[in-house]
Amino acid sequence: MKQEEVRKRDMKKHGEEERQVQEQKRGVSGAGKSSTGNAILGRKAFKENRTRESEIQTGRVEDRSISIIDTPGFFTTYLTDEEVKKQMMRSLYLAHPGPHVFLLIINLENFEEDKRNIVEQIQENFGEEALKFTMVLFIGREKVSRAECFLIIESEEIHRILNYFEGRFHVINSKNECDPYQITMLLKSIDEMVKNNEVQYNSSEIFLKRQRKLRNQPERMKQEEVRKRDMKKHGEEERQVQEQKRGMKLVTEE
């Protein structure tokens, strides 16, 4: 009887884990990350203004628990580089033990502004492994014509970006025009990506170690410079001592 209860409890726990999806949103500043999070959760969970701090919100969608982490955008002008890095670290702590997917938000309406090299930003901050867990989410489908949407997605620049993520992308309308069917299909795409990955989520600890390493690099470089300077100074002092000894020897011999 006890073993049967344990088995049922484990099955229930496993089922709950399968229904959980944890998403982190990435993109340039002003791309529409917060409003996209609200569209997925079906409520106004995030403030739709300049995101200064990483924040997590949770809701029930399609009979599963969805956790979404909103982060400041890349290339933001209202936060310093150090502040952005701090919030990236915070997002990783919020995502523990790790996100199932990184959604890279690209606004079709503002595509020209989004052409900056955001892939390199992901690699620099989170490493190559993060690319396996990233999906491009195009938003604002209703803002452009079908032909314009096709030309953007088929453009050389977008193909270059999608190649980093094995071609994974999804298209939805903006928040006010987004219907439940689009969210259902997005979650199915995420499920398929998670299924194809060797692990279900990307470990936050890997990213945190990388961030700590990046943060410690300037200090290590400074320490190395001090060490080299001390060695050089010590070498000069040793040379002066040797010269003084040679001078004293010459005087003695005379």
N, C-alpha and C positions, 0 to 999 in steps of 0.2 A: 504493500500500500504506500509506504513511504517513498520507495523508488519510483512509483507511478506519479506521485505528486511532484517529485523532483523533475521527472521527465517532462511533465506538462508545463512546469514553471520554466524550464529551459526552452521548450518550444515556444512558449509565449514571449519570453525575452528575445529569442532569435527573430520571431516574427515582428516584434516592435522595432528591433534594430534594422530589419530589412525595409520597414516603412519610413525610417528616418532619413532625411536628406539634409545635409548641411552645405550651404552655398556661401561662397565669398564673391563679392562683386568687385571688379576692377575696371578701370577705364580712365580716360583723361577727365580733367575737371570740367563739370558742366555737361557731361555726356547723357545724364539722366539715370544715374545709378540708383538714387534714392526712390525716384518715382517708379522705376522698374521693380524694386523690392516691394513697394506697395501694391503694384499690379499683381505680383505673384502671390502675395499673402492675402490679397482681396480686401485690404483695409489700409488706412493711413497710419502705418506703423513708424515710418521715418519722416522727419521734417524734410521737405523738398527745397532745401536751400544749400548753401555751401557747407559741405560736410567737413568739420574740423576734427572730429574724434571718431574712431572706429566704434561701431555700435552693433549689437546683436538683437534681433527680434525673432520671435517664434510664433508659428500659427499652425492650424490644421488645414491642409489642402489635399484633396483627393484621398481622404481617409488616411493621411500620414502626417507625421510631424515634420515641418519644414523650418529650419533655422537659417536665417539670412544675416550675413555680416556686411554692413555698409562701411566703406572706407573712404578716406580722402582721395581725390583723384590724382593721377600722375600729372606732372607739369603744372601743379597748382601755383598760383601767385600770392595766395594769402597765408601760406605756411612756409616756414623755412625748411630746407632739406633735412635738418636734424629733427624738426617736428614731424615731418612726414615719415621718416624712418621710425620714430617713436610710435606713431600710430600703426604702422605696419607690424611692429612687434606686438602691439596691443591686440591687433586683429588675430594674430596667431595664437595668443593666449585664449582669446574668446573662442577660437575654433577647435580647441583641444577636444579629442585627441587628433583631429585633423579634418579638413574639409573634404567632402566628396567631389566637389567641383569648384573651379574658379570660373565665374562668368565674366568674360571680357566684353564690356558693353561698348558698342559702336552705334552712334546715332546716324541713321541714314540721311536725315535732314541736314546734319552738320558734318557730313563725311569729310569735307576738305579740312576742317579743323582737327579731325581725329587722325590725320595721316601721319602724325609724329610717331617716332619709333617706340611704341609702347611694348613691343615684344622684348626689346633689350632691357626695358625697365623691369619686366617680370623676371627675366633671367638674372639680372643683377641683384634683385632683392630676394628672390625665392629659389634660384637655381634651375638647372635644366629639368629636374624631375617634375617641377610644377607644370611644365608644358603638357605632360601626359594627362593632367587633370583639368586642363583649360578648354573651354568651349566659347566660341565667339557668339554673342547674342546681339543681333541687329535689331534695333528698336526704331519705331517711327515709320513702319511700313505704309501706313495710310497717308503719310505726309508726302510721299513721292509716287509717281506713276509706276505701273508695272514694268514699263520699259526702262525707266530710270533705275529702279531697284535691280533689275537684271544686269544693267551695265555696270553698276557699282560692284555687285557681288562677283561679276566675271572680270573685273578690272585686274590688271597686272599687280597693282599694289595690294589688293585684298587677297589675291591668290598667294602672294608672297607671305602674307600674315597667316592665312589658313594652313599653309604648308607646315608651319611650326606645330600646328595642333591636329595634324593628320586629317585636315579638311573638315573638322567638326564645327558646325554652326547651326543656328536656328534663327528664325525671323518672327517677330511679333509686332503688333501695333503699339502705339504709345499707351500710357496708363488709361486715359479716358476712353480709348477705343479698343482696348484689349479685352477679348472675350475669353470665357473659361476654356473653350476648346484649344486655344493657342497655348494656354498654360498647361493643359493636359498633355499636349504633344511635346512641349518643352521638357516636362518631367519624364516623359518616355525616352526622349533623347538622352537625358542625363542618366537614366537607368541603364540604357544601352552602353553608354560610355563607362559607367562604373563596372558593369558586367564584363566588359572587355579588358579592363585593367586587372593586373595581377593582384592588387590589393584594393579594398573598397574605398579607402580614403588615404589622402596623402598626409603622412605624419607631420604634425606641427613641430615636433621636436627637431626634425631635420632642418626646417626653416629657421627655427629659433637659434640653433647652433650656428647656422650660416650668418644670421643677423648679428649674433654676438661676436663672431669672427670679424665681420666687416666693421663693427663698431670699435673693436680693439686694435684694428690695423694701424690707425694713426698713432696710438700710444706705443705700439710695438716699434713703429718706425722711429718715433722720437727717442725711445730707449736705445735703439740701435745706433742712432746718430750720436747720442751721448757717450755710448760705449766706444765708438770709433774715435770720437774727439778725445776721450780720456786716454785711449791707447796711443794716439798721436802725441798728446801732451806728455805722456809717460816716456815715449820714445825720444822726444826732444830733450826731456830732462836727463835721461840716461846718456844721451849723446853729449850734453854739456858736461856731465860728470866725468865722462871718459876724456873729453878734451882738457878739462882742468887737471886730471891726473897726468896726462901726457905733458902738459905745461910744467907741472911741478917736477916731473922726472927730468925734463930738460934743464931746469934751473939747478937741480941737485947735481947733475952731471957736470955742469959748468963750474 
